[in-house]
Amino acid sequence: MTIELQIIGSLLRAVAEEMGAVLVRSAFSANIKERRDCSTALFDEHGRMIAQAEHIPVHLGAMPDAVAAVKQHDPKPGEVWALNDPYAGGTHLPDITLVSRTEVGFSVTRAHHADVGGREPGSMPADSRTLTEEGVVIPPTRLDDEVITALVAQMRNPEERRGDLRAQLAAHRLAEQRVAELCARRGRDRVVAAMDELYAYSERSMRAGISALPNGRYEARDVLEALDGDLELRVTVTIAGDAVEIDFAATAPQHEGNLNCPLSVARSACFYVVRVLVDPDLPASGGAFAPVTVTAPEGCLVNARPPAAVAAGNVETSSRIVDVVMRAFGKAIDVPAQGQGTMNNVTFGNERFTYYETIGGGQGACPDADGPSGVHVAMSNTLSTPVEALELQYPLRVERYGLRLGSGGAGKHRGGDGVVRKLRVLEDCRLSIISERRTHAPQGERGGEPGAQGRNALNGEPLPAKVTRALAAGDVVTIETPGGGGHGR
C-alpha cells in the first residue's frame, strides 16, 4: 500500500470509530452506552463496505444488505433511512439500522435497542413464532421527527428509545461532516480512488491467503437446542484456488420457533470465520468478503422466509454457524476449540423498564495457547454492564458475578472458564432467557476435552435453555455460562 493510501484508509477508519464514540456517549440505554451493543461503518457510492469500527461482527457483516435495501429507494443527501426488517436488510428487530449519504457514499449505524415493542418487554421472547410477536417491523423508511414519534409510541419506555435513535442520528451528522472535511483536504476524486483501492487491496490479500489453504471439500455438522428438540446445521466448505464456497444444503428447515435467521446473518458469520482463519489483521473492508460465496436453500434455518421469527437467530444461530464452519475448516487446517457458542441473552422488564444483556463465557483453546475466560465469543464483541450502572438505573441487584472456575475443557491448552452471574429482581417483571450449549457442550480440538455445559436457574431450580416467564420481587436468576473446549491431549 502507498503512504497516501494508508493515510486515507486510516482517516476513514478514524471516522467510523468516531461515529461509534458519538453514538455510545450520546445514548440513553445501558445496552448502548455501557455494553456498546452497536456498530458503525462507511460505504462507498456502490454500496461496498470500505471502513468499519471494531464493533460487533454479526452487525457489520450483515450491513451491506441494509445499504442495498436503502439504495433501492434512491436516498437523497440529508436524508436518513431506518430499517430493522430481517427480510429487507436487517438482522433481528431490536437491531435498528440507520443509513444516510455522505459526499462519497453512505454512513451506517446499527444499534440494539432495549425494546422495540412486541408481546414481551425487551423484544426478545424465547418462544415467539412470528416476526410481529417480536416487535415493530420497520421496512426501509425515511426518518424524520414525525416518523420517530410514531415508532417510539409503539415501544416501551419511548423517551429512552427516542434518545437512542437521536444518538444514532448524531453519529450520522458527524460522518457527513468528517467525510466532507476529508474530501476538502485530500480531494474528492482521490478519496474515491482510495476507497476503490482499499476494497481491491483487501480482496487481493484475502485471495492470497485462501490460496495458501489446502484445496478440498470439507463437511461438518452441529445442532441448536430448540424448545422442541435439536435442529441440525450441516455445512460443506469447498476451497478451490483463491476462493471459498460455503453451502448449508441439508440444514434443517426453518422451524416454528425463533432460531431462524436471514441469509445476511449466515453470511456475516461465515465472513467472520474466513477472516479470522486466513488474515485476522487485514484492514476491515468488504473486499475481504468478495472471495467467499455463501449459499443455503431458501426456507431453511439459515435462509428463512417471512414471517418466521428470528429473535434468537441473530444471536444464537450465528454463534452456531461459526462453530460448524470452523469445524469444517478444522479438517484442513488447525483451528481453535469451540468457545461457549452462545451469547446467553437475558432480558428483564415490565411496562416501566426494560433491561437486556449478553454474558461472556469461555473461549476455546488455540493450538498454542489457553483460551481466555469470561469473554464475549465469536459474533459478539460487547462489554459487560458495570454493576454500579446496572443497579443505579434498574430495579436489579447483582448478587454474584465471577468466573465459573474449572469450567474450561482440559487439554494441552485449556479452554477458558465461563461466568457465574446472579441477579435479584426488586420488583415484579418478566424474564426471557435465550441461551445455548445447555445440553451439548462446546467441543475440544485434537483430543482436547469439552468445556462445561451452561446452566440456568430461578431461585435454585433449573430453568431450560430458552424460557419466558413472570418473576416476583425477590426472585433470583442465576446464569452459569459454558466453558471453552480444550486443545490437544
Summary of the structure (lengths in Angstrom):
residues: 489
radius of gyration: 21.5
end to end distance: 42.3
largest distance: 64.3
contacts: 1997
relative contact order: 0.13
helix: 32%
strand: 26%
